């Protein structure tokens, strides 16, 4: 696993209807960097789930909300010893509203604050910092609606110029929304004593499409940005600034995954004027997008160019449908979402069973993964090919 030799241990405070991205992106990014991460929720134990919320601006006076993924906790709140952890992460969403009035949560945050250990809180998470008295006299930002509370508690409010703004003051890192993640995570890693090496001038391209899986695009996208990589996202017949709708794929007791609408993902570059030679690696998210992207000749040409030049290519879940269509899997060890096995084997690949489901495989310049639970290994194996290291 990506954290098998972890030199730092971090705690994430979770709750029902925390924002989907704001828990999973830092959770899996830190694991990919080699940090051990425990996620807990008061009143719940390891193996229980917290429901998440998808928050985004859709043209109304405030953000919309829809159901996100189910997030599985990996530790038990009542068994936590704060002395064992080097830092704390607090996601936003609606969960902080009720967590901020939970005495055990407030007491836990106070212990981290009093010890001077790094605390990273985003969006509405700062409600919990306010309740714990951890931002008095500190420079602090947050989602704008949290401003009155932070001012009342004595924080030095920093007005966010954009929704990606972050502020670091002493051991406290605060961010505005999940758009802040690249800087937010980078500042937290630095606060933990981490050093990022080998990322200079690395350029990564994401091949996107409508109804790609929500986590499978955003988690690696922002994890690589947090490392200092330049990351672009493109989609055939779309331009920079256009959006791709995403799909939330989850396992909820049915014989196959369920699907719910995910976040809208904003593209950063134009597909039509793309210069593939200017990028160092290609990432292909899964979801439903690959089944139609695999029929696009311009997509096939792009994938073949990366493979022929032996640049790193990382593909996850159903993304391997595109690799199969491009004819680049023959003789390669490869895993994928189990339903894609037939595509992979007919393309001449050596199938590697995804057991456990987080299993990932590197064969030469190719990294393949089975599903989003494998992101920590998926990202860390791509980091190896790119020569990027995080050390503490």
Buried (B, 14 or more C-beta within 10 A) or exposed (E): EBBEEBBBBBBBBBBBBBBBBBBBBBBBBBBBBBBBBBBBBBEBEBEBBBBBBBBBEEEEEEBEBBBBBBBEBBBBBEEBEBEEBBBBBBBBBBBBEBBBEBEEBBEBBBBBBEBEBBBBBBBBBBBBBBBBEBBBEBBBBBBEEBBEBBEEBEBBBBEBEEBBBBBBBEBBBBBBBBBBBBBBBBBBBBBBEBEBEBBEEBEBBBBBBBBBBBBBBBBBBBBBBBBBBBBBBBBBEBEBEBBBBBBBBBEEEEEEBBBBBBBBBEBBBBBEEBEBEEBBBBBBBBBBBBBBBBEBEEBBEBBBBBBEEEBBBBBBBBBBBBBBBBEBBEEBBBBBBBEBBEBBBEBBBBBBEBEEBBBBBBBEBBBBBBBBBBBBBBBBBBBEBBEBBBEB
